[in-house]
Amino acid sequence: MSRIIHFEIPVDNPDRAIDFYKKAFGWKVEKWPGPMDYWLVKTGDSTPGIDGAFMKRGNVTSTTNTVGVESVDKSLAAITAAGGKALMPKTPIPGVGYFAYCTDTEGNMFGIMQSDASAK
């Protein structure tokens, strides 16, 4: 069974958002060293929950959950067979894995992520 493993919150002003979430919830935030403006969010250590990220608002305009999958290719096929849509093709995130955005039958956007440290 696949589970939600990550969330993304789109923001207009990263500094303002980071300040808010640090003050409101004590979240820890650090800039991702990758090729885009992306800030990794750690929400805790010892209680159930997931970590996520802030990203500049753009094509993604609402909080988006990412589901961990064994294969992006197989999952894209299952999603479309179930009536969902792929919004982007399988995309490598170097050193992390493969990713795609999709929508469900209700128009809700979500991501799927296949871990693979050899992704290029």
N, CA, C and O atoms as a GROMACS GRO file, in nm:
protein
  480
    1MET      N    1   0.084  -0.118   0.000
    1MET     CA    2   0.000   0.000   0.000
    1MET      C    3   0.089   0.125   0.000
    1MET      O    4   0.185   0.133   0.077
    2SER      N    5   0.058   0.219  -0.085
    2SER     CA    6   0.137   0.343  -0.093
    2SER      C    7   0.086   0.444   0.008
    2SER      O    8  -0.034   0.451   0.035
    3ARG      N    9   0.179   0.523   0.066
    3ARG     CA   10   0.143   0.620   0.170
    3ARG      C   11   0.192   0.759   0.133
    3ARG      O   12   0.285   0.775   0.054
    4ILE      N   13   0.127   0.858   0.193
    4ILE     CA   14   0.173   0.996   0.176
    4ILE      C   15   0.307   1.009   0.249
    4ILE      O   16   0.319   0.971   0.365
    5ILE      N   17   0.407   1.062   0.178
    5ILE     CA   18   0.542   1.070   0.234
    5ILE      C   19   0.595   1.212   0.242
    5ILE      O   20   0.700   1.235   0.303
    6HIS      N   21   0.524   1.309   0.181
    6HIS     CA   22   0.579   1.444   0.171
    6HIS      C   23   0.466   1.541   0.138
    6HIS      O   24   0.368   1.502   0.075
    7PHE      N   25   0.480   1.666   0.181
    7PHE     CA   26   0.385   1.769   0.140
    7PHE      C   27   0.462   1.887   0.084
    7PHE      O   28   0.579   1.907   0.117
    8GLU      N   29   0.397   1.966   0.000
    8GLU     CA   30   0.454   2.089  -0.052
    8GLU      C   31   0.353   2.202  -0.029
    8GLU      O   32   0.234   2.187  -0.059
    9ILE      N   33   0.401   2.312   0.023
    9ILE     CA   34   0.318   2.430   0.042
    9ILE      C   35   0.373   2.541  -0.046
    9ILE      O   36   0.486   2.585  -0.027
   10PRO      N   37   0.294   2.587  -0.145
   10PRO     CA   38   0.341   2.696  -0.230
   10PRO      C   39   0.331   2.829  -0.155
   10PRO      O   40   0.233   2.855  -0.084
   11VAL      N   41   0.433   2.914  -0.171
   11VAL     CA   42   0.437   3.042  -0.098
   11VAL      C   43   0.475   3.155  -0.194
   11VAL      O   44   0.548   3.134  -0.291
   12ASP      N   45   0.425   3.274  -0.164
   12ASP     CA   46   0.464   3.392  -0.240
   12ASP      C   47   0.591   3.454  -0.185
   12ASP      O   48   0.676   3.501  -0.261
   13ASN      N   49   0.604   3.452  -0.053
   13ASN     CA   50   0.719   3.513   0.014
   13ASN      C   51   0.781   3.408   0.106
   13ASN      O   52   0.735   3.392   0.219
   14PRO      N   53   0.884   3.336   0.061
   14PRO     CA   54   0.941   3.228   0.141
   14PRO      C   55   0.986   3.272   0.281
   14PRO      O   56   0.961   3.201   0.378
   15ASP      N   57   1.050   3.387   0.292
   15ASP     CA   58   1.097   3.432   0.424
   15ASP      C   59   0.980   3.451   0.520
   15ASP      O   60   0.987   3.411   0.636
   16ARG      N   61   0.873   3.512   0.471
   16ARG     CA   62   0.755   3.535   0.555
   16ARG      C   63   0.693   3.402   0.596
   16ARG      O   64   0.658   3.384   0.713
   17ALA      N   65   0.679   3.309   0.502
   17ALA     CA   66   0.620   3.179   0.532
   17ALA      C   67   0.705   3.100   0.631
   17ALA      O   68   0.653   3.042   0.726
   18ILE      N   69   0.835   3.100   0.608
   18ILE     CA   70   0.926   3.029   0.699
   18ILE      C   71   0.914   3.085   0.839
   18ILE      O   72   0.906   3.010   0.936
   19ASP      N   73   0.913   3.216   0.850
   19ASP     CA   74   0.900   3.282   0.981
   19ASP      C   75   0.769   3.242   1.049
   19ASP      O   76   0.767   3.211   1.168
   20PHE      N   77   0.660   3.243   0.973
   20PHE     CA   78   0.530   3.205   1.028
   20PHE      C   79   0.531   3.062   1.083
   20PHE      O   80   0.494   3.040   1.198
   21TYR      N   81   0.572   2.965   1.002
   21TYR     CA   82   0.566   2.825   1.044
   21TYR      C   83   0.665   2.793   1.156
   21TYR      O   84   0.638   2.707   1.240
   22LYS      N   85   0.778   2.861   1.158
   22LYS     CA   86   0.871   2.844   1.270
   22LYS      C   87   0.807   2.892   1.399
   22LYS      O   88   0.811   2.824   1.502
   23LYS      N   89   0.747   3.012   1.395
   23LYS     CA   90   0.685   3.069   1.515
   23LYS      C   91   0.559   2.993   1.556
   23LYS      O   92   0.538   2.967   1.675
   24ALA      N   93   0.475   2.957   1.460
   24ALA     CA   94   0.347   2.894   1.491
   24ALA      C   95   0.362   2.748   1.535
   24ALA      O   96   0.290   2.704   1.625
   25PHE      N   97   0.455   2.673   1.473
   25PHE     CA   98   0.463   2.530   1.499
   25PHE      C   99   0.601   2.480   1.539
   25PHE      O  100   0.616   2.362   1.572
   26GLY      N  101   0.703   2.566   1.536
   26GLY     CA  102   0.838   2.522   1.572
   26GLY      C  103   0.905   2.440   1.464
   26GLY      O  104   1.002   2.370   1.493
   27TRP      N  105   0.856   2.446   1.340
   27TRP     CA  106   0.915   2.370   1.231
   27TRP      C  107   1.056   2.419   1.201
   27TRP      O  108   1.087   2.537   1.217
   28LYS      N  109   1.141   2.327   1.158
   28LYS     CA  110   1.277   2.360   1.118
   28LYS      C  111   1.281   2.363   0.965
   28LYS      O  112   1.229   2.273   0.899
   29VAL      N  113   1.344   2.465   0.909
   29VAL     CA  114   1.345   2.483   0.763
   29VAL      C  115   1.487   2.510   0.717
   29VAL      O  116   1.560   2.588   0.778
   30GLU      N  117   1.526   2.444   0.608
   30GLU     CA  118   1.656   2.473   0.547
   30GLU      C  119   1.644   2.470   0.395
   30GLU      O  120   1.566   2.391   0.340
   31LYS      N  121   1.719   2.554   0.329
   31LYS     CA  122   1.717   2.563   0.183
   31LYS      C  123   1.774   2.435   0.123
   31LYS      O  124   1.880   2.388   0.165
   32TRP      N  125   1.704   2.380   0.026
   32TRP     CA  126   1.751   2.262  -0.046
   32TRP      C  127   1.863   2.305  -0.140
   32TRP      O  128   1.850   2.408  -0.205
   33PRO      N  129   1.974   2.229  -0.148
   33PRO     CA  130   2.087   2.269  -0.233
   33PRO      C  131   2.068   2.237  -0.381
   33PRO      O  132   2.160   2.255  -0.460
   34GLY      N  133   1.950   2.190  -0.420
   34GLY     CA  134   1.925   2.152  -0.558
   34GLY      C  135   1.905   2.270  -0.651
   34GLY      O  136   1.928   2.385  -0.612
   35PRO      N  137   1.862   2.242  -0.774
   35PRO     CA  138   1.859   2.344  -0.880
   35PRO      C  139   1.740   2.439  -0.878
   35PRO      O  140   1.728   2.522  -0.968
   36MET      N  141   1.651   2.429  -0.780
   36MET     CA  142   1.537   2.521  -0.776
   36MET      C  143   1.520   2.576  -0.636
   36MET      O  144   1.573   2.520  -0.540
   37ASP      N  145   1.446   2.687  -0.624
   37ASP     CA  146   1.417   2.743  -0.492
   37ASP      C  147   1.318   2.650  -0.422
   37ASP      O  148   1.202   2.640  -0.460
   38TYR      N  149   1.367   2.583  -0.318
   38TYR     CA  150   1.290   2.480  -0.248
   38TYR      C  151   1.345   2.473  -0.108
   38TYR      O  152   1.467   2.464  -0.089
   39TRP      N  153   1.257   2.478  -0.008
   39TRP     CA  154   1.300   2.479   0.132
   39TRP      C  155   1.243   2.356   0.200
   39TRP      O  156   1.121   2.339   0.207
   40LEU      N  157   1.330   2.269   0.252
   40LEU     CA  158   1.288   2.147   0.319
   40LEU      C  159   1.238   2.180   0.460
   40LEU      O  160   1.298   2.260   0.531
   41VAL      N  161   1.128   2.116   0.498
   41VAL     CA  162   1.063   2.143   0.626
   41VAL      C  163   1.065   2.016   0.710
   41VAL      O  164   1.022   1.910   0.665
   42LYS      N  165   1.117   2.027   0.831
   42LYS     CA  166   1.114   1.916   0.928
   42LYS      C  167   1.010   1.952   1.032
   42LYS      O  168   1.022   2.053   1.101
   43THR      N  169   0.906   1.869   1.043
   43THR     CA  170   0.794   1.901   1.133
   43THR      C  171   0.805   1.836   1.270
   43THR      O  172   0.726   1.867   1.358
   44GLY      N  173   0.901   1.747   1.290
   44GLY     CA  174   0.915   1.682   1.420
   44GLY      C  175   1.005   1.561   1.410
   44GLY      O  176   1.054   1.526   1.303
   45ASP      N  177   1.027   1.498   1.525
   45ASP     CA  178   1.116   1.383   1.532
   45ASP      C  179   1.049   1.259   1.591
   45ASP      O  180   1.067   1.149   1.538
   46SER      N  181   0.973   1.275   1.698
   46SER     CA  182   0.932   1.158   1.775
   46SER      C  183   0.784   1.126   1.768
   46SER      O  184   0.739   1.029   1.829
   47THR      N  185   0.706   1.204   1.696
   47THR     CA  186   0.562   1.177   1.686
   47THR      C  187   0.527   1.144   1.541
   47THR      O  188   0.601   1.181   1.449
   48PRO      N  189   0.414   1.076   1.519
   48PRO     CA  190   0.374   1.045   1.382
   48PRO      C  191   0.356   1.173   1.300
   48PRO      O  192   0.312   1.276   1.352
   49GLY      N  193   0.389   1.166   1.174
   49GLY     CA  194   0.373   1.280   1.085
   49GLY      C  195   0.469   1.270   0.968
   49GLY      O  196   0.547   1.175   0.959
   50ILE      N  197   0.463   1.367   0.880
   50ILE     CA  198   0.551   1.370   0.764
   50ILE      C  199   0.620   1.504   0.755
   50ILE      O  200   0.573   1.603   0.813
   51ASP      N  201   0.728   1.508   0.684
   51ASP     CA  202   0.799   1.632   0.657
   51ASP      C  203   0.761   1.678   0.517
   51ASP      O  204   0.696   1.604   0.442
   52GLY      N  205   0.801   1.799   0.482
   52GLY     CA  206   0.762   1.851   0.352
   52GLY      C  207   0.854   1.959   0.303
   52GLY      O  208   0.975   1.956   0.326
   53ALA      N  209   0.795   2.057   0.235
   53ALA     CA  210   0.875   2.164   0.176
   53ALA      C  211   0.788   2.285   0.144
   53ALA      O  212   0.666   2.275   0.130
   54PHE      N  213   0.856   2.399   0.132
   54PHE     CA  214   0.796   2.521   0.077
   54PHE      C  215   0.855   2.538  -0.063
   54PHE      O  216   0.972   2.508  -0.086
   55MET      N  217   0.774   2.586  -0.154
   55MET     CA  218   0.820   2.616  -0.288
   55MET      C  219   0.754   2.744  -0.335
   55MET      O  220   0.644   2.777  -0.290
   56LYS      N  221   0.819   2.816  -0.424
   56LYS     CA  222   0.761   2.938  -0.479
   56LYS      C  223   0.632   2.904  -0.552
   56LYS      O  224   0.625   2.808  -0.629
   57ARG      N  225   0.529   2.985  -0.526
   57ARG     CA  226   0.402   2.962  -0.594
   57ARG      C  227   0.423   2.981  -0.745
   57ARG      O  228   0.486   3.077  -0.788
   58GLY      N  229   0.371   2.890  -0.821
   58GLY     CA  230   0.382   2.893  -0.967
   58GLY      C  231   0.269   2.809  -1.023
   58GLY      O  232   0.152   2.841  -1.004
   59ASN      N  233   0.305   2.701  -1.092
   59ASN     CA  234   0.203   2.609  -1.143
   59ASN      C  235   0.131   2.537  -1.030
   59ASN      O  236   0.015   2.499  -1.045
   60VAL      N  237   0.200   2.518  -0.918
   60VAL     CA  238   0.139   2.456  -0.801
   60VAL      C  239   0.085   2.569  -0.714
   60VAL      O  240   0.161   2.654  -0.667
   61THR      N  241  -0.048   2.570  -0.692
   61THR     CA  242  -0.110   2.681  -0.621
   61THR      C  243  -0.178   2.640  -0.490
   61THR      O  244  -0.229   2.726  -0.419
   62SER      N  245  -0.178   2.511  -0.458
   62SER     CA  246  -0.237   2.467  -0.332
   62SER      C  247  -0.146   2.362  -0.269
   62SER      O  248  -0.062   2.302  -0.337
   63THR      N  249  -0.163   2.340  -0.140
   63THR     CA  250  -0.084   2.239  -0.071
   63THR      C  251  -0.104   2.105  -0.141
   63THR      O  252  -0.216   2.065  -0.173
   64THR      N  253   0.006   2.036  -0.166
   64THR     CA  254   0.004   1.913  -0.244
   64THR      C  255   0.073   1.802  -0.166
   64THR      O  256   0.184   1.820  -0.115
   65ASN      N  257   0.007   1.687  -0.157
   65ASN     CA  258   0.067   1.570  -0.093
   65ASN      C  259   0.134   1.483  -0.198
   65ASN      O  260   0.088   1.474  -0.312
   66THR      N  261   0.243   1.418  -0.159
   66THR     CA  262   0.314   1.326  -0.246
   66THR      C  263   0.304   1.185  -0.189
   66THR      O  264   0.326   1.163  -0.069
   67VAL      N  265   0.270   1.091  -0.274
   67VAL     CA  266   0.256   0.951  -0.236
   67VAL      C  267   0.380   0.875  -0.281
   67VAL      O  268   0.422   0.887  -0.396
   68GLY      N  269   0.440   0.799  -0.192
   68GLY     CA  270   0.554   0.715  -0.225
   68GLY      C  271   0.508   0.593  -0.303
   68GLY      O  272   0.415   0.524  -0.261
   69VAL      N  273   0.573   0.565  -0.416
   69VAL     CA  274   0.536   0.449  -0.500
   69VAL      C  275   0.662   0.370  -0.536
   69VAL      O  276   0.773   0.423  -0.534
   70GLU      N  277   0.644   0.244  -0.571
   70GLU     CA  278   0.756   0.161  -0.613
   70GLU      C  279   0.801   0.195  -0.754
   70GLU      O  280   0.919   0.184  -0.786
   71SER      N  281   0.706   0.236  -0.839
   71SER     CA  282   0.737   0.265  -0.979
   71SER      C  283   0.648   0.379  -1.028
   71SER      O  284   0.525   0.366  -1.028
   72VAL      N  285   0.708   0.489  -1.070
   72VAL     CA  286   0.630   0.599  -1.126
   72VAL      C  287   0.561   0.553  -1.253
   72VAL      O  288   0.444   0.586  -1.275
   73ASP      N  289   0.630   0.478  -1.337
   73ASP     CA  290   0.570   0.431  -1.462
   73ASP      C  291   0.444   0.348  -1.436
   73ASP      O  292   0.339   0.375  -1.496
   74LYS      N  293   0.453   0.249  -1.349
   74LYS     CA  294   0.337   0.164  -1.318
   74LYS      C  295   0.226   0.244  -1.252
   74LYS      O  296   0.108   0.222  -1.279
   75SER      N  297   0.264   0.337  -1.164
   75SER     CA  298   0.164   0.418  -1.096
   75SER      C  299   0.092   0.512  -1.192
   75SER      O  300  -0.029   0.531  -1.180
   76LEU      N  301   0.165   0.572  -1.287
   76LEU     CA  302   0.100   0.657  -1.387
   76LEU      C  303  -0.002   0.577  -1.468
   76LEU      O  304  -0.110   0.627  -1.498
   77ALA      N  305   0.032   0.453  -1.503
   77ALA     CA  306  -0.061   0.368  -1.576
   77ALA      C  307  -0.185   0.337  -1.492
   77ALA      O  308  -0.297   0.341  -1.542
   78ALA      N  309  -0.165   0.306  -1.363
   78ALA     CA  310  -0.277   0.275  -1.274
   78ALA      C  311  -0.364   0.398  -1.250
   78ALA      O  312  -0.487   0.388  -1.244
   79ILE      N  313  -0.302   0.514  -1.237
   79ILE     CA  314  -0.376   0.639  -1.213
   79ILE      C  315  -0.465   0.671  -1.333
   79ILE      O  316  -0.582   0.704  -1.316
   80THR      N  317  -0.410   0.661  -1.453
   80THR     CA  318  -0.490   0.692  -1.572
   80THR      C  319  -0.599   0.586  -1.593
   80THR      O  320  -0.709   0.619  -1.636
   81ALA      N  321  -0.569   0.460  -1.564
   81ALA     CA  322  -0.670   0.355  -1.576
   81ALA      C  323  -0.785   0.375  -1.478
   81ALA      O  324  -0.898   0.336  -1.505
   82ALA      N  325  -0.755   0.436  -1.364
   82ALA     CA  326  -0.857   0.460  -1.262
   82ALA      C  327  -0.935   0.590  -1.287
   82ALA      O  328  -1.025   0.624  -1.211
   83GLY      N  329  -0.899   0.663  -1.393
   83GLY     CA  330  -0.971   0.786  -1.426
   83GLY      C  331  -0.899   0.914  -1.391
   83GLY      O  332  -0.953   1.022  -1.414
   84GLY      N  333  -0.778   0.904  -1.337
   84GLY     CA  334  -0.698   1.023  -1.306
   84GLY      C  335  -0.620   1.067  -1.428
   84GLY      O  336  -0.630   1.007  -1.535
   85LYS      N  337  -0.542   1.173  -1.411
   85LYS     CA  338  -0.463   1.227  -1.522
   85LYS      C  339  -0.321   1.258  -1.477
   85LYS      O  340  -0.299   1.300  -1.363
   86ALA      N  341  -0.227   1.237  -1.566
   86ALA     CA  342  -0.089   1.279  -1.543
   86ALA      C  343  -0.079   1.425  -1.587
   86ALA      O  344  -0.119   1.459  -1.698
   87LEU      N  345  -0.025   1.510  -1.502
   87LEU     CA  346  -0.006   1.652  -1.536
   87LEU      C  347   0.133   1.677  -1.592
   87LEU      O  348   0.157   1.779  -1.656
   88MET      N  349   0.224   1.585  -1.567
   88MET     CA  350   0.360   1.596  -1.617
   88MET      C  351   0.416   1.456  -1.633
   88MET      O  352   0.371   1.364  -1.565
   89PRO      N  353   0.514   1.439  -1.720
   89PRO     CA  354   0.574   1.306  -1.735
   89PRO      C  355   0.666   1.274  -1.617
   89PRO      O  356   0.698   1.361  -1.536
   90LYS      N  357   0.706   1.150  -1.609
   90LYS     CA  358   0.805   1.107  -1.511
   90LYS      C  359   0.928   1.197  -1.524
   90LYS      O  360   0.984   1.212  -1.633
   91THR      N  361   0.969   1.257  -1.413
   91THR     CA  362   1.078   1.354  -1.413
   91THR      C  363   1.184   1.313  -1.311
   91THR      O  364   1.150   1.286  -1.195
   92PRO      N  365   1.312   1.306  -1.350
   92PRO     CA  366   1.415   1.272  -1.252
   92PRO      C  367   1.446   1.390  -1.160
   92PRO      O  368   1.448   1.505  -1.202
   93ILE      N  369   1.471   1.359  -1.034
   93ILE     CA  370   1.526   1.454  -0.939
   93ILE      C  371   1.662   1.393  -0.903
   93ILE      O  372   1.668   1.296  -0.827
   94PRO      N  373   1.771   1.449  -0.956
   94PRO     CA  374   1.903   1.387  -0.941
   94PRO      C  375   1.936   1.352  -0.796
   94PRO      O  376   1.927   1.436  -0.706
   95GLY      N  377   1.976   1.227  -0.776
   95GLY     CA  378   2.016   1.178  -0.645
   95GLY      C  379   1.900   1.148  -0.551
   95GLY      O  380   1.922   1.102  -0.439
   96VAL      N  381   1.777   1.173  -0.596
   96VAL     CA  382   1.660   1.151  -0.510
   96VAL      C  383   1.569   1.042  -0.566
   96VAL      O  384   1.539   0.945  -0.497
   97GLY      N  385   1.526   1.059  -0.691
   97GLY     CA  386   1.435   0.962  -0.750
   97GLY      C  387   1.360   1.020  -0.867
   97GLY      O  388   1.408   1.111  -0.935
   98TYR      N  389   1.239   0.967  -0.892
   98TYR     CA  390   1.155   1.009  -1.004
   98TYR      C  391   1.022   1.058  -0.951
   98TYR      O  392   0.970   1.007  -0.852
   99PHE      N  393   0.966   1.160  -1.018
   99PHE     CA  394   0.851   1.230  -0.967
   99PHE      C  395   0.755   1.265  -1.079
   99PHE      O  396   0.797   1.281  -1.194
  100ALA      N  397   0.627   1.276  -1.048
  100ALA     CA  398   0.527   1.327  -1.141
  100ALA      C  399   0.411   1.386  -1.062
  100ALA      O  400   0.380   1.339  -0.953
  101TYR      N  401   0.348   1.490  -1.117
  101TYR     CA  402   0.224   1.544  -1.063
  101TYR      C  403   0.108   1.484  -1.140
  101TYR      O  404   0.117   1.460  -1.260
  102CYS      N  405  -0.002   1.459  -1.068
  102CYS     CA  406  -0.122   1.400  -1.127
  102CYS      C  407  -0.245   1.466  -1.066
  102CYS      O  408  -0.235   1.545  -0.971
  103THR      N  409  -0.363   1.433  -1.122
  103THR     CA  410  -0.489   1.471  -1.057
  103THR      C  411  -0.574   1.346  -1.043
  103THR      O  412  -0.564   1.252  -1.121
  104ASP      N  413  -0.658   1.348  -0.940
  104ASP     CA  414  -0.752   1.239  -0.921
  104ASP      C  415  -0.881   1.268  -0.999
  104ASP      O  416  -0.886   1.365  -1.075
  105THR      N  417  -0.983   1.187  -0.982
  105THR     CA  418  -1.108   1.205  -1.055
  105THR      C  419  -1.186   1.329  -1.010
  105THR      O  420  -1.279   1.371  -1.078
  106GLU      N  421  -1.147   1.388  -0.897
  106GLU     CA  422  -1.213   1.507  -0.846
  106GLU      C  423  -1.137   1.635  -0.879
  106GLU      O  424  -1.178   1.744  -0.838
  107GLY      N  425  -1.027   1.622  -0.952
  107GLY     CA  426  -0.947   1.739  -0.990
  107GLY      C  427  -0.843   1.780  -0.887
  107GLY      O  428  -0.780   1.884  -0.902
  108ASN      N  429  -0.824   1.699  -0.782
  108ASN     CA  430  -0.724   1.729  -0.680
  108ASN      C  431  -0.586   1.688  -0.728
  108ASN      O  432  -0.567   1.576  -0.778
  109MET      N  433  -0.489   1.777  -0.715
  109MET     CA  434  -0.353   1.748  -0.757
  109MET      C  435  -0.278   1.675  -0.645
  109MET      O  436  -0.298   1.702  -0.527
  110PHE      N  437  -0.191   1.582  -0.685
  110PHE     CA  438  -0.102   1.513  -0.592
  110PHE      C  439   0.024   1.473  -0.668
  110PHE      O  440   0.025   1.471  -0.791
  111GLY      N  441   0.127   1.441  -0.594
  111GLY     CA  442   0.251   1.395  -0.655
  111GLY      C  443   0.271   1.247  -0.628
  111GLY      O  444   0.214   1.192  -0.534
  112ILE      N  445   0.353   1.184  -0.711
  112ILE     CA  446   0.400   1.048  -0.684
  112ILE      C  447   0.552   1.048  -0.694
  112ILE      O  448   0.610   1.114  -0.781
  113MET      N  449   0.616   0.975  -0.603
  113MET     CA  450   0.763   0.976  -0.594
  113MET      C  451   0.814   0.832  -0.582
  113MET      O  452   0.768   0.754  -0.499
  114GLN      N  453   0.909   0.801  -0.668
  114GLN     CA  454   0.981   0.674  -0.664
  114GLN      C  455   1.123   0.705  -0.617
  114GLN      O  456   1.195   0.778  -0.685
  115SER      N  457   1.163   0.652  -0.504
  115SER     CA  458   1.299   0.675  -0.455
  115SER      C  459   1.399   0.600  -0.541
  115SER      O  460   1.380   0.482  -0.572
  116ASP      N  461   1.506   0.669  -0.580
  116ASP     CA  462   1.613   0.607  -0.659
  116ASP      C  463   1.733   0.702  -0.657
  116ASP      O  464   1.737   0.800  -0.732
  117ALA      N  465   1.830   0.672  -0.572
  117ALA     CA  466   1.946   0.759  -0.556
  117ALA      C  467   2.028   0.771  -0.684
  117ALA      O  468   2.108   0.864  -0.696
  118SER      N  469   2.010   0.680  -0.780
  118SER     CA  470   2.086   0.686  -0.904
  118SER      C  471   2.016   0.772  -1.012
  118SER      O  472   2.066   0.782  -1.124
  119ALA      N  473   1.902   0.831  -0.979
  119ALA     CA  474   1.829   0.913  -1.077
  119ALA      C  475   1.916   1.029  -1.125
  119ALA      O  476   1.987   1.092  -1.047
  120LYS      N  477   1.910   1.056  -1.255
  120LYS     CA  478   1.989   1.164  -1.315
  120LYS      C  479   1.902   1.251  -1.402
  120LYS      O  480   1.949   1.347  -1.461
   0.00000   0.00000   0.00000
